[in-house]
Amino acid sequence: MRVLIARCAVDYSGRLDAHLEPATRLIMVKADGSVLIHADGGSYKPLNWMSAPCTCEVRPAEGEESAAGIREIWDVRSDRSDDRLVISLYGVTEDFSHPFGPEPGLVKDGVEAHLQELLAGQIHLLGAGVTLLRREYPTPIGPVDIMALDTDGTHLAVEIKRRGEIDGVEQLTRYLEYLNRDRSLQAVRGIFAAREIKPQARVLAEDRGIECLILDYDAMRGFDNPEDRLF
């Protein structure tokens, strides 16, 4: 990655036109060719950018450009569209490059696969006497995360999400409609389980007779013992 701290002006043309007046900014050029311009603020979002694949041509300022104090022009063009990013450099304070090497990628903790594995091993969280029948229970419209059986012989179809939203309730509703037409199964009841369930999703689920279950990820991993809490 190449990183510059420079006084620059930026002009963008493409789906819309935008202009940044001269100011000191951070310019990042990534290994894939992406160019990003950041201000000292605004969190992670750049002021403007050009995504790869793109081509950058650099030339010295000429004529009126040079007279206006510009030293160098970067002309960055998208390889897939007419989008264009022109960076006019007035002065560079820092300019350095550093190889990062291969990126192993982000490993998310507490995703649906982890929650499914933990809930299958702690199936009692669905109720006393509940037994696990199968994870990834197959149906023609997709696998149900967990299929279990309660003491009354009712099958429990469990849909697990990290964050429970309306789409997840709709997904479980489709599974229940299909499963309840299967004569090999007795009554099938739905449970919508997530670390967090949005209020609208909870209202919809309960209106459809679907139980909502909040999963305490830390407690399920044994990192949080409720008996040790002061409050």
N, CA and C of each residue as an Amber inpcrd file, in Angstrom:
protein
   693
   0.8430000  -1.1980000   0.0000000   0.0000000   0.0000000   0.0000000
   0.8820000   1.2540000   0.0000000   0.4360000   2.2330000  -0.7810000
   1.1130000   3.5280000  -0.7920000   0.2280000   4.5290000  -0.0610000
   0.8340000   5.3210000   0.8190000   0.0960000   6.2880000   1.6220000
   0.7340000   7.6630000   1.4540000  -0.0950000   8.6530000   1.1470000
   0.3820000  10.0220000   1.0180000  -0.4440000  10.9340000   1.9170000
   0.2400000  11.8710000   2.5560000  -0.4290000  12.9930000   3.2020000
  -0.0950000  14.2010000   2.3480000  -1.1140000  14.7760000   1.7220000
  -0.8500000  15.7950000   0.7130000  -1.9630000  16.8300000   0.6890000
  -1.5940000  18.0290000   0.2630000  -2.5930000  19.0560000  -0.0210000
  -3.0640000  18.8180000  -1.4420000  -4.3670000  18.6210000  -1.5930000
  -4.8580000  18.2400000  -2.9070000  -6.2810000  18.7490000  -3.1260000
  -6.6390000  18.8280000  -4.3990000  -8.0200000  19.0600000  -4.8160000
  -8.4450000  17.8240000  -5.6040000  -9.7330000  17.5150000  -5.5680000
 -10.2090000  16.2820000  -6.2050000 -11.4680000  16.5890000  -7.0100000
 -11.4900000  16.0760000  -8.2330000 -12.6720000  16.1900000  -9.0930000
 -13.0900000  14.7950000  -9.5340000 -14.3710000  14.5080000  -9.3450000
 -14.8990000  13.1990000  -9.7190000 -16.0160000  13.3860000 -10.7380000
 -16.0040000  12.5550000 -11.7710000 -17.0810000  12.5780000 -12.7620000
 -17.4840000  11.1350000 -13.0480000 -18.7710000  10.9360000 -13.2380000
 -19.2910000   9.6050000 -13.4940000 -20.7830000   9.6090000 -13.2640000
 -21.2690000   8.7650000 -12.3240000 -22.6990000   8.7380000 -12.0120000
 -23.1580000  10.0950000 -11.4830000 -22.2190000  10.8340000 -10.8790000
 -22.4710000  12.2160000 -10.4620000 -21.1310000  12.9400000 -10.4800000
 -21.1920000  14.2470000 -10.4390000 -19.9740000  15.0510000 -10.4080000
 -19.7770000  15.5930000  -9.0050000 -18.5300000  15.6030000  -8.5540000
 -18.2240000  16.1040000  -7.2120000 -16.8630000  16.7810000  -7.2330000
 -16.7020000  17.7730000  -6.3470000 -15.4490000  18.5300000  -6.2820000
 -15.0480000  18.7470000  -4.8340000 -13.7790000  18.5470000  -4.5420000
 -13.2010000  18.8420000  -3.2310000 -12.1910000  19.9620000  -3.4000000
 -12.3960000  21.0460000  -2.6880000 -11.4640000  22.1640000  -2.7350000
 -10.1100000  21.7470000  -2.1360000  -9.0350000  22.4750000  -2.4490000
  -7.7220000  22.1110000  -1.9130000  -7.7090000  22.0680000  -0.3940000
  -7.1460000  21.0030000   0.1570000  -7.0060000  20.8270000   1.6020000
  -6.0480000  19.6710000   1.8310000  -5.5620000  19.5680000   3.0580000
  -4.6670000  18.4590000   3.3940000  -5.4930000  17.2020000   3.6450000
  -5.1320000  16.1160000   2.9660000  -5.8960000  14.8770000   3.0460000
  -4.9570000  13.6650000   3.0020000  -5.5210000  12.5330000   3.3170000
  -4.8040000  11.2630000   3.2330000  -5.2200000  10.5550000   1.9490000
  -4.2350000  10.1720000   1.1480000  -4.4960000   9.4350000  -0.0940000
  -3.9210000   8.0300000   0.0650000  -4.7690000   7.0270000  -0.1800000
  -4.3420000   5.6320000  -0.0830000  -4.4380000   4.9860000  -1.4630000
  -3.3710000   4.3070000  -1.8500000  -3.3690000   3.5380000  -3.0930000
  -3.1090000   2.0850000  -2.7130000  -4.1240000   1.2490000  -2.8590000
  -4.0010000  -0.1480000  -2.4320000  -3.3510000  -1.0000000  -3.5120000
  -2.9590000  -2.2010000  -3.1290000  -2.2400000  -3.0880000  -4.0390000
  -3.0620000  -3.4450000  -5.2690000  -4.4010000  -3.4510000  -5.1320000
  -5.2420000  -3.7850000  -6.2820000  -5.4830000  -2.5870000  -7.1890000
  -4.9000000  -1.4200000  -6.8290000  -5.0440000  -0.2200000  -7.6410000
  -6.0980000   0.7420000  -7.1450000  -6.9160000   0.3400000  -6.1830000
  -7.9470000   1.2300000  -5.6400000  -7.3130000   2.4870000  -5.0650000
  -7.9840000   3.6240000  -5.2600000  -7.5030000   4.9080000  -4.7490000
  -8.5860000   5.4910000  -3.8520000  -8.2090000   5.8820000  -2.6250000
  -9.1620000   6.4430000  -1.6700000  -8.6080000   7.7430000  -1.1010000
  -9.4860000   8.7310000  -0.9400000  -9.1020000  10.0180000  -0.3620000
  -9.8690000  10.2100000   0.9460000  -9.1360000  10.3760000   2.0430000
  -9.7340000  10.5190000   3.3660000  -9.4570000  11.9000000   3.9580000
 -10.4250000  12.3970000   4.7340000 -10.2160000  13.5680000   5.5780000
  -9.8510000  13.0880000   6.9770000  -9.4340000  14.0130000   7.8280000
  -9.0970000  13.6690000   9.2090000 -10.3790000  13.6830000  10.0410000
 -11.2360000  12.7360000   9.7520000 -12.5450000  12.6390000  10.3940000
 -13.4680000  11.8550000   9.4970000 -14.7080000  11.6820000   9.9440000
 -15.6670000  10.9620000   9.1120000 -15.5750000   9.4610000   9.2340000
 -14.9240000   8.9710000  10.3050000 -14.8230000   7.5390000  10.5560000
 -14.1310000   6.8390000   9.3990000 -14.6580000   5.6990000   8.9660000
 -13.9710000   4.8590000   7.9860000 -14.2300000   5.2950000   6.5420000
 -15.2510000   6.1090000   6.3130000 -15.6830000   6.3760000   4.9420000
 -14.8060000   7.4240000   4.2640000 -14.2900000   7.1290000   3.0640000
 -13.4900000   8.1260000   2.3460000 -14.3750000   9.2260000   1.7750000
 -13.7570000  10.3830000   1.5010000 -14.4710000  11.4830000   0.8610000
 -14.7980000  11.1290000  -0.5890000 -13.8700000  10.4530000  -1.2070000
 -14.0530000   9.9970000  -2.5820000 -13.1020000   8.8530000  -2.8380000
 -13.3840000   8.0830000  -3.8820000 -12.5610000   6.9080000  -4.1530000
 -12.8170000   6.4120000  -5.5690000 -11.9030000   5.5530000  -6.0170000
 -12.0770000   4.8260000  -7.2680000 -11.7230000   3.3660000  -6.9830000
 -12.6800000   2.4920000  -7.2110000 -12.4730000   1.0770000  -6.9260000
 -11.7600000   0.4050000  -8.0860000 -11.0370000  -0.6640000  -7.7680000
 -10.3990000  -1.4680000  -8.8000000 -11.4710000  -2.2560000  -9.5680000
 -11.2120000  -2.5860000 -10.8390000  -9.9900000  -2.2820000 -11.5980000
 -10.0290000  -0.8630000 -12.1620000  -8.9100000  -0.2090000 -12.0540000
  -8.8040000   1.1420000 -12.5860000  -7.3560000   1.3830000 -13.0110000
  -7.1740000   2.4580000 -13.7640000  -5.8450000   2.8140000 -14.2730000
  -5.5230000   4.2380000 -13.8450000  -4.3130000   4.4350000 -13.3220000
  -3.8850000   5.7510000 -12.8590000  -2.7140000   6.2430000 -13.6960000
  -2.8940000   7.3970000 -14.3160000  -1.8190000   8.0450000 -15.0660000
  -1.3830000   9.3000000 -14.3090000  -0.0850000   9.4560000 -14.1120000
   0.4630000  10.5820000 -13.3600000   1.2880000  11.4570000 -14.3080000
   1.0500000  12.7640000 -14.2430000   1.8130000  13.6890000 -15.0850000
   2.1150000  14.9540000 -14.3000000   3.1650000  15.6640000 -14.6490000
   3.4630000  16.9360000 -13.9770000   2.4730000  18.0100000 -14.4080000
   2.2230000  18.9550000 -13.5310000   1.3280000  20.0730000 -13.8560000
   1.9540000  20.9390000 -14.9380000   1.0710000  21.5420000 -15.7440000
   1.5420000  22.3690000 -16.8500000   0.7680000  23.6840000 -16.8900000
   1.3700000  24.6890000 -17.4820000   0.6950000  25.9410000 -17.7860000
  -0.0540000  26.5210000 -16.6030000  -1.3890000  26.7320000 -16.7700000
  -2.2170000  27.3320000 -15.7310000  -2.2410000  26.4760000 -14.4640000
  -2.1540000  25.1480000 -14.6340000  -2.1330000  24.2540000 -13.4760000
  -0.9270000  24.5730000 -12.6010000   0.2370000  24.6590000 -13.2340000
   1.4610000  24.9430000 -12.5000000   1.4240000  26.3400000 -11.8820000
   0.8670000  27.2880000 -12.6100000   0.7710000  28.6580000 -12.1100000
  -0.1430000  28.7350000 -10.8920000  -1.0990000  27.8040000 -10.7930000
  -2.0170000  27.7830000  -9.6530000  -1.4140000  27.0600000  -8.4470000
  -0.1780000  26.5930000  -8.6030000   0.5010000  25.9430000  -7.4880000
   0.4190000  24.4300000  -7.4910000  -0.2010000  23.8580000  -8.5250000
  -0.3190000  22.3980000  -8.6280000   1.0110000  21.8200000  -9.1130000
   1.4540000  20.7550000  -8.4580000   2.7130000  20.1230000  -8.8380000
   2.5280000  18.8920000  -9.7180000   1.4160000  18.1560000  -9.4790000
   1.2440000  16.8730000 -10.1550000  -0.2420000  16.5780000 -10.2980000
  -0.6050000  15.9040000 -11.3950000  -1.9840000  15.5190000 -11.6530000
  -2.0760000  13.9930000 -11.7230000  -2.9900000  13.4150000 -10.9320000
  -3.2990000  11.9880000 -11.0290000  -4.6340000  11.8470000 -11.7490000
  -4.6340000  11.1300000 -12.8440000  -5.8520000  10.8880000 -13.6160000
  -6.2120000   9.4050000 -13.4570000  -7.2090000   9.1440000 -12.6230000
  -7.5870000   7.7640000 -12.3040000  -8.8910000   7.4400000 -13.0140000
  -8.8760000   6.3980000 -13.8700000 -10.0500000   6.0490000 -14.6620000
 -10.4630000   4.6000000 -14.3930000 -11.7640000   4.4090000 -14.2710000
 -12.2860000   3.0610000 -14.0920000 -12.1180000   2.2710000 -15.3820000
 -11.7670000   0.9870000 -15.2490000 -11.6320000   0.1170000 -16.4220000
 -12.9710000  -0.4250000 -16.8920000 -14.0370000  -0.1780000 -16.1240000
 -15.3430000  -0.7640000 -16.4340000 -16.4170000   0.2660000 -16.7880000
 -16.1060000   1.5330000 -16.5740000 -17.1010000   2.5710000 -16.8290000
 -16.3850000   3.8570000 -17.2100000 -17.1660000   4.9340000 -17.3250000
 -16.5890000   6.2350000 -17.6580000 -16.2190000   7.0320000 -16.4110000
 -16.2980000   6.4230000 -15.2320000 -15.9720000   7.1280000 -13.9930000
 -14.5090000   7.5800000 -14.0140000 -14.2970000   8.7890000 -13.5000000
 -12.9520000   9.3840000 -13.5430000 -12.7080000  10.1800000 -12.2750000
 -11.5190000  10.0130000 -11.7320000 -11.1180000  10.7270000 -10.5230000
  -9.8210000  11.4720000 -10.8280000  -9.8510000  12.7980000 -10.7220000
  -8.6560000  13.6130000 -11.0030000  -8.1960000  14.2570000  -9.7000000
  -6.9710000  13.9280000  -9.3080000  -6.4010000  14.4470000  -8.0640000
  -5.2920000  15.4370000  -8.4220000  -5.4500000  16.6610000  -7.9730000
  -4.4350000  17.6930000  -8.2080000  -3.6310000  17.8720000  -6.9340000
  -2.3480000  17.5270000  -6.9950000  -1.4810000  17.5930000  -5.8250000
  -0.7490000  18.9320000  -5.7850000  -0.9320000  19.6600000  -4.6710000
  -0.2540000  20.9400000  -4.4880000   1.0500000  20.7710000  -3.7050000
   1.0940000  19.7830000  -2.8500000   2.2970000  19.5370000  -2.0560000
   2.1370000  18.2510000  -1.2650000   3.2330000  17.5360000  -1.0880000
   3.1960000  16.2470000  -0.3920000   4.0220000  16.3500000   0.8800000
   3.3960000  16.0460000   2.0120000   4.0900000  16.0590000   3.3040000
   4.7430000  14.7170000   3.6010000   4.0010000  13.6410000   3.3350000
   4.5220000  12.2860000   3.5370000   4.1330000  11.4350000   2.3390000
   5.0520000  10.5190000   1.9620000   4.7900000   9.5970000   0.8630000
   5.6070000   8.3380000   1.1110000   4.9170000   7.2740000   1.4810000
   5.6480000   6.0360000   1.7310000   4.8060000   4.8360000   1.3140000
   5.5060000   3.7340000   1.0490000   4.8470000   2.4910000   0.6530000
   5.2620000   1.3740000   1.5860000   4.3530000   0.4380000   1.8030000
   4.6640000  -0.6980000   2.6630000   3.8920000  -1.9200000   2.1710000
   4.6020000  -3.0430000   1.9150000   3.8980000  -4.2630000   1.4870000
   3.1960000  -4.9250000   2.6760000   1.9250000  -5.2590000   2.5170000
   1.1610000  -5.8760000   3.5960000   1.2370000  -7.3950000   3.5680000
   1.4690000  -7.9800000   2.3920000   1.4590000  -9.4310000   2.2820000
   0.0320000  -9.9660000   2.1530000  -0.1120000 -11.2910000   2.1100000
  -1.4380000 -11.8940000   1.9360000  -2.3740000 -11.5520000   3.0870000
  -3.6450000 -11.3470000   2.7560000  -4.6750000 -11.0610000   3.7530000
  -5.4340000 -12.3560000   4.0830000  -5.3450000 -12.8400000   5.3190000
  -6.0250000 -14.1000000   5.6620000  -7.5330000 -13.9830000   5.7200000
  -8.0620000 -12.7810000   5.8010000  -9.5100000 -12.5970000   5.8150000
 -10.0780000 -12.4930000   7.2210000 -11.2690000 -11.9380000   7.2910000
 -11.9490000 -11.7040000   8.5590000 -12.6380000 -12.9790000   9.0320000
 -12.3940000 -13.3460000  10.2700000 -13.0780000 -14.4820000  10.8810000
 -14.0650000 -13.9300000  11.9000000 -15.3470000 -14.0700000  11.6250000
 -16.3690000 -13.5250000  12.4980000 -16.6980000 -14.5020000  13.6150000
 -16.8940000 -13.9470000  14.8010000 -17.2560000 -14.7440000  15.9620000
 -18.7540000 -14.6070000  16.2100000 -19.3670000 -15.6790000  16.6140000
 -20.7870000 -15.6160000  16.9280000 -21.6880000 -15.6090000  15.7150000
 -21.2280000 -16.1520000  14.5940000 -22.0710000 -16.2220000  13.4120000
 -23.0410000 -17.3830000  13.5500000 -23.9320000 -17.5260000  12.5800000
 -25.0090000 -18.5020000  12.6930000 -24.5030000 -19.9390000  12.8660000
 -23.4030000 -20.2820000  12.1870000 -22.8820000 -21.6390000  12.3160000
 -22.4480000 -21.9290000  13.7470000 -21.8160000 -20.9360000  14.4050000
 -21.4040000 -21.1230000  15.7980000 -22.6210000 -21.2700000  16.7020000
 -23.6160000 -20.4330000  16.4870000 -24.8190000 -20.4780000  17.3100000
 -25.5490000 -21.8090000  17.1350000 -25.5970000 -22.2890000  15.9060000
 -26.2620000 -23.5710000  15.6520000 -25.5560000 -24.7100000  16.3860000
 -24.2400000 -24.7250000  16.3220000 -23.4710000 -25.7750000  16.9890000
 -23.6820000 -25.7300000  18.5020000 -23.6520000 -24.5230000  19.0710000
 -23.8280000 -24.3940000  20.5170000 -25.2350000 -24.7860000  20.9520000
 -26.2490000 -24.3680000  20.1910000 -27.6240000 -24.6850000  20.5650000
 -27.8930000 -26.1800000  20.4320000 -27.2990000 -26.8050000  19.4320000
 -27.4760000 -28.2530000  19.2890000 -26.8990000 -28.9870000  20.4910000
 -25.8040000 -28.4610000  21.0480000 -25.1930000 -29.0820000  22.2160000
 -25.8690000 -28.7090000  23.5180000 -26.7360000 -27.6980000  23.4730000
 -27.4750000 -27.2600000  24.6620000 -28.9600000 -27.1810000  24.3190000
 -29.4700000 -28.2870000  23.7920000 -30.8280000 -28.3050000  23.2710000
 -31.8660000 -28.0700000  24.3650000 -31.4560000 -28.2250000  25.6260000
 -32.3740000 -27.9780000  26.7380000 -32.8340000 -26.5200000  26.7890000
 -32.1000000 -25.6250000  26.1090000 -32.5160000 -24.2220000  26.0720000
 -33.8590000 -24.0500000  25.3610000 -34.2450000 -25.0470000  24.5690000
 -35.5410000 -24.9960000  23.8980000 -36.6700000 -25.4540000  24.8120000
 -36.3120000 -26.0300000  25.9480000 -37.3330000 -26.4960000  26.8760000
 -36.9170000 -27.8000000  27.5360000 -37.4570000 -28.0590000  28.7050000
 -37.1280000 -29.2900000  29.4370000 -37.6000000 -30.5090000  28.6470000
 -36.7190000 -31.4910000  28.5290000 -37.0660000 -32.7350000  27.8640000
 -36.9790000 -32.7200000  26.3580000 -36.6120000 -31.5850000  25.7660000
 -36.4910000 -31.5060000  24.3110000 -35.2710000 -32.2950000  23.8510000
 -35.4160000 -33.0310000  22.7630000 -34.3130000 -33.8150000  22.2140000
 -33.9860000 -33.3390000  20.8050000 -32.7230000 -33.4110000  20.4600000
 -32.2620000 -33.0120000  19.1360000 -32.4890000 -34.1540000  18.1500000
 -33.1240000 -33.8430000  17.0290000 -33.2870000 -34.8340000  15.9730000
 -32.1980000 -34.6920000  14.9140000 -31.9710000 -33.4560000  14.4660000
 -30.9730000 -33.2670000  13.4090000 -30.6720000 -31.7890000  13.2190000
 -29.4220000 -31.5020000  12.9130000 -29.0340000 -30.1860000  12.4310000
 -29.1490000 -30.1890000  10.9180000 -29.4330000 -29.0060000  10.3370000
 -29.5710000 -28.8650000   8.8860000 -30.5800000 -29.8810000   8.3410000
 -31.7750000 -29.8670000   8.9200000 -32.8300000 -30.7810000   8.4910000
 -33.2490000 -30.4340000   7.0660000 -33.1400000 -31.3720000   6.1170000
 -33.3380000 -31.0190000   4.7020000 -34.8110000 -30.8720000   4.3230000
 -35.0770000 -29.8640000   3.5170000 -36.3730000 -29.7100000   2.8620000
 -36.0850000 -29.2530000   1.4330000 -37.0310000 -29.4130000   0.5200000
 -36.8030000 -28.9670000  -0.8650000 -36.6020000 -27.4610000  -1.0070000
 -36.9830000 -26.6940000   0.0280000 -36.8270000 -25.2360000  -0.0720000
 -35.6720000 -24.7250000   0.7820000 -34.8470000 -25.6500000   1.2960000
 -33.6960000 -25.2590000   2.0890000 -33.6710000 -25.9870000   3.4190000
 -32.4930000 -26.0440000   4.0500000 -32.3750000 -26.7730000   5.3130000
 -32.8510000 -25.9510000   6.5090000 -33.5800000 -26.6210000   7.4050000
 -33.9450000 -26.0170000   8.6870000 -32.7490000 -26.1660000   9.6200000
 -32.3700000 -25.1030000  10.2990000 -31.1510000 -25.1210000  11.1040000
 -31.1500000 -26.2580000  12.1150000 -32.2110000 -26.3940000  12.8760000
 -32.3110000 -27.4590000  13.8800000 -33.7350000 -28.0060000  13.8810000
 -33.8430000 -29.3300000  13.8950000 -35.1340000 -29.9710000  14.1100000
 -35.0420000 -30.7420000  15.4180000 -35.9750000 -30.4760000  16.3150000
 -35.9770000 -31.1150000  17.6280000 -37.3700000 -31.6530000  17.9220000
 -37.4870000 -32.3680000  19.0430000 -38.7550000 -32.9800000  19.4350000
 -38.9920000 -32.7010000  20.9070000 -40.1970000 -32.1910000  21.2380000
 -40.4780000 -31.9350000  22.6410000 -41.1750000 -33.1330000  23.2760000
 -41.4920000 -33.0500000  24.5510000 -42.0330000 -34.1890000  25.2870000
 -43.4490000 -34.5480000  24.8460000 -44.1330000 -33.6560000  24.1550000
 -45.4800000 -33.9320000  23.6680000 -45.4760000 -34.5590000  22.2830000
 -44.2650000 -34.7510000  21.7150000 -44.1710000 -35.3090000  20.3730000
 -44.2760000 -34.2680000  19.2800000 -44.2760000 -32.9970000  19.6650000
 -44.3210000 -31.9110000  18.6750000 -42.9270000 -31.6430000  18.1420000
 -42.8120000 -31.5420000  16.8260000 -41.5290000 -31.2150000  16.2220000
 -41.2810000 -29.7090000  16.3360000 -40.0400000 -29.3600000  16.6010000
 -39.6440000 -27.9620000  16.7340000 -38.6800000 -27.6160000  15.6020000
 -39.0980000 -26.7120000  14.7340000 -38.2410000 -26.2280000  13.6520000
 -37.6290000 -24.9130000  14.0980000 -36.3060000 -24.8880000  14.1950000
 -35.6070000 -23.7330000  14.7430000 -34.8140000 -23.0360000  13.6430000
 -35.0960000 -21.7660000  13.4510000 -34.3140000 -20.9300000  12.5330000
 -33.4180000 -20.0290000  13.3660000 -32.1090000 -20.0480000  13.0820000
 -31.1260000 -19.3300000  13.8910000 -30.5240000 -18.1880000  13.0790000
 -30.5090000 -17.0130000  13.6730000 -29.8870000 -15.8520000  13.0570000
 -29.0060000 -15.1520000  14.0860000 -27.9830000 -14.4800000  13.5920000
 -27.1830000 -13.6500000  14.4950000 -28.0140000 -12.4500000  14.9340000
 -28.6810000 -11.8240000  13.9680000 -29.5820000 -10.7090000  14.2510000
 -30.9240000 -11.0510000  13.6260000 -31.9370000 -11.1650000  14.4520000
 -33.2380000 -11.5820000  13.9610000 -34.0250000 -10.4350000  13.3720000
 -34.3250000 -10.5190000  12.0930000 -35.0970000  -9.4940000  11.4100000
 -36.2800000 -10.1320000  10.6880000 -37.0910000  -9.3170000  10.0490000
 -38.3210000  -9.7940000   9.4280000 -38.0420000 -10.8670000   8.3790000
 -36.9610000 -10.7170000   7.6170000 -36.6430000 -11.7140000   6.5870000
 -36.4810000 -13.1070000   7.1930000 -35.8920000 -13.1780000   8.3790000
 -35.7130000 -14.4630000   9.0320000 -37.0330000 -15.0930000   9.4400000
 -37.9700000 -14.2540000   9.8950000 -39.2970000 -14.7560000  10.2490000
 -40.0080000 -15.2790000   9.0070000 -39.8910000 -14.5550000   7.9120000
 -40.5080000 -14.9960000   6.6640000 -39.9190000 -16.3350000   6.2120000
 -38.6080000 -16.4810000   6.3630000 -37.9520000 -17.7260000   5.9850000
 -38.4830000 -18.8970000   6.8110000 -38.5750000 -18.7140000   8.1130000
 -39.0910000 -19.7700000   8.9850000 -40.5590000 -20.0630000   8.6670000
 -41.3300000 -19.0370000   8.3480000 -42.7360000 -19.2410000   7.9820000
 -42.8560000 -20.1620000   6.7770000 -42.0030000 -19.9780000   5.7750000
 -42.0350000 -20.8440000   4.5810000 -41.7090000 -22.2790000   4.9550000
 -40.7070000 -22.4730000   5.8350000 -40.3740000 -23.8310000   6.2780000
 -41.5630000 -24.4760000   6.9830000 -42.2100000 -23.7290000   7.8630000
 -43.3250000 -24.2740000   8.6390000 -44.4960000 -24.6470000   7.7350000
 -44.7780000 -23.8160000   6.7510000 -45.8620000 -24.1210000   5.8210000
 -45.5910000 -25.4270000   5.0870000 -44.3390000 -25.6370000   4.7140000
 -43.9850000 -26.8740000   4.0110000 -43.9970000 -28.0780000   4.9640000
 -43.3710000 -27.9290000   6.1280000 -43.2480000 -29.0520000   7.0580000
 -44.5990000 -29.5100000   7.5830000 -45.5030000 -28.5990000   7.7710000
 -46.8160000 -28.9780000   8.2960000 -47.6870000 -29.6790000   7.2630000
 -47.2180000 -29.7730000   6.0310000 -47.8970000 -30.5870000   5.0170000
 -47.2920000 -31.9810000   4.9130000 -46.2120000 -32.2050000   5.6690000
 -45.5250000 -33.5080000   5.6470000 -46.2390000 -34.4660000   6.6030000
 -46.8570000 -35.5120000   6.0780000 -47.6480000 -36.4280000   6.8940000
 -46.7810000 -37.2900000   7.8060000 -45.4850000 -37.3540000   7.5310000
 -44.6120000 -38.1550000   8.3860000 -44.2720000 -37.4320000   9.6820000
 -44.5900000 -36.1590000   9.7300000 -44.3350000 -35.3700000  10.9270000
 -45.6440000 -35.0800000  11.6380000 -45.5800000 -35.0200000  12.9490000
 -46.7330000 -34.5380000  13.6820000 -46.7200000 -33.0070000  13.6080000
 -47.4580000 -32.3510000  14.4440000 -47.4750000 -30.8900000  14.4090000
 -46.0580000 -30.3360000  14.5180000 -45.7840000 -29.2750000  13.7450000
 -44.4660000 -28.6440000  13.7530000 -44.6250000 -27.2120000  14.2590000
 -43.8640000 -26.8870000  15.2830000 -43.8970000 -25.5480000  15.8730000
 -42.5870000 -24.8250000  15.5560000 -42.6630000 -23.5260000  15.3170000
 -41.4740000 -22.7690000  14.9480000 -40.8770000 -22.0040000  16.1130000
 -39.5470000 -21.9780000  16.1520000 -38.8160000 -21.1770000  17.1300000
 -37.7980000 -20.3240000  16.3740000 -37.8690000 -19.0250000  16.5870000
 -36.9570000 -18.0760000  15.9460000 -35.9230000 -17.6750000  16.9860000
 -34.6830000 -18.1040000  16.7920000 -33.6270000 -17.9050000  17.7890000
 -32.5440000 -16.9990000  17.2340000 -32.1100000 -16.0220000  18.0470000
 -31.0820000 -15.0860000  17.6130000 -30.4530000 -14.4160000  18.8250000
 -29.2890000 -13.8260000  18.6210000 -28.6490000 -13.0620000  19.6920000
 -29.4150000 -11.7780000  19.9680000 -30.0630000 -11.2730000  18.9330000
 -30.8630000 -10.0480000  19.0520000 -32.0250000 -10.1650000  18.0890000
 -33.2150000  -9.8170000  18.5210000 -34.3900000  -9.8740000  17.6580000
 -35.0070000  -8.4830000  17.5880000 -35.1300000  -7.9700000  16.3880000
 -35.6920000  -6.6430000  16.1890000 -37.1700000  -6.6300000  16.5950000
 -37.6420000  -5.5110000  17.1560000 -39.0310000  -5.4470000  17.6250000
 -40.0520000  -5.8250000  16.5550000 -39.8570000  -5.3550000  15.3120000
 -40.8090000  -5.6670000  14.2480000 -40.8280000  -7.1580000  13.9490000
 -39.6420000  -7.7900000  14.0030000 -39.5580000  -9.2300000  13.7500000
 -40.2580000 -10.0100000  14.8550000 -40.1060000  -9.5560000  16.0850000
 -40.7570000 -10.2330000  17.2100000 -42.2840000 -10.1470000  17.0840000
 -42.7820000  -8.9720000  16.7360000 -44.2310000  -8.8010000  16.5750000
 -44.7660000  -9.7400000  15.4930000 -44.0640000  -9.7900000  14.3600000
 -44.5040000 -10.6500000  13.2570000 -44.4510000 -12.1180000  13.6530000
 -43.3620000 -12.5220000  14.3170000 -43.2190000 -13.9160000  14.7220000
 -44.3340000 -14.3260000  15.6790000 -44.5660000 -13.5220000  16.6980000
 -45.5840000 -13.8690000  17.6850000 -46.9790000 -13.8590000  17.0740000
 -47.2090000 -12.9950000  16.1010000 -48.5010000 -12.9690000  15.4140000
 -48.7350000 -14.2560000  14.6360000 -47.6470000 -14.8930000  14.2090000
 -47.7520000 -16.1380000  13.4400000 -47.5760000 -17.3770000  14.3130000
 -47.5750000 -17.1840000  15.6240000 -47.4570000 -18.3130000  16.5330000
 -46.0630000 -18.8820000  16.6400000 -45.0740000 -18.0860000  16.2790000
 -43.6710000 -18.5130000  16.3430000 -43.0520000 -17.9840000  17.6360000
 -42.4150000 -18.8760000  18.3720000 -41.7630000 -18.4830000  19.6220000
 -40.4320000 -17.8030000  19.3240000 -40.0950000 -16.7890000  20.0980000
 -38.8110000 -16.0940000  19.9570000 -37.8960000 -16.4780000  21.1150000
 -36.6560000 -16.7620000  20.7940000 -35.6770000 -17.1650000  21.8050000
 -34.4100000 -16.3430000  21.6320000 -34.0130000 -15.6170000  22.6740000
 -32.7560000 -14.8650000  22.6610000 -31.6230000 -15.7880000  23.1010000
 -30.5680000 -15.8460000  22.2990000 -29.4140000 -16.6900000  22.5960000
 -28.3190000 -15.8360000  23.2300000 -27.9190000 -16.1810000  24.4300000
 -26.8260000 -15.4970000  25.1350000 -25.5240000 -16.1930000  24.7460000
 -24.8470000 -15.6130000  23.7640000 -23.6660000 -16.2700000  23.1870000
 -22.5740000 -16.5120000  24.2160000 -22.3020000 -15.5100000  25.0590000
 -21.2510000 -15.6770000  26.0750000 -21.6160000 -16.7660000  27.0740000
 -22.8580000 -16.7710000  27.5130000 -23.2830000 -17.7930000  28.4730000
 -23.2240000 -19.1760000  27.8540000 -23.5940000 -19.2930000  26.5870000
 -23.5740000 -20.5910000  25.9150000 -22.1520000 -21.1140000  25.7560000
 -21.1940000 -20.1950000  25.6570000 -19.7760000 -20.6010000  25.5670000
 -19.1510000 -20.7980000  26.9320000 -19.8830000 -20.4720000  27.9890000
 -19.3470000 -20.6270000  29.3310000 -18.5000000 -19.4720000  29.7830000
 -18.5590000 -18.3380000  29.0630000 -17.7670000 -17.1650000  29.4210000
 -18.4950000 -16.2430000  30.3830000 -19.7800000 -16.4710000  30.5580000
 -20.5750000 -15.5820000  31.3930000 -21.4960000 -16.4250000  32.2640000
 -21.2160000 -16.4530000  33.5540000 -22.0470000 -17.2150000  34.4810000
 -23.0090000 -16.2610000  35.1760000 -24.3100000 -16.3950000  34.9030000
 -25.2980000 -15.4850000  35.5160000 -25.2300000 -15.4780000  37.0360000
 -24.7590000 -16.5700000  37.6760000 -24.6850000 -16.6120000  39.1300000
 -23.6020000 -15.7020000  39.6840000 -22.6430000 -15.3230000  38.8160000
 -21.5570000 -14.4510000  39.2430000 -21.8870000 -12.9660000  39.1020000
 -23.0670000 -12.6530000  38.5370000 -23.4010000 -11.2510000  38.2950000
 -23.8960000 -10.6000000  39.5990000 -23.5620000  -9.3240000  39.7530000
 -24.0550000  -8.5610000  40.8880000 -25.4600000  -8.0460000  40.6190000
 -25.7600000  -7.8050000  39.3170000 -27.0790000  -7.2620000  38.9650000
 -27.6720000  -8.0930000  37.8660000
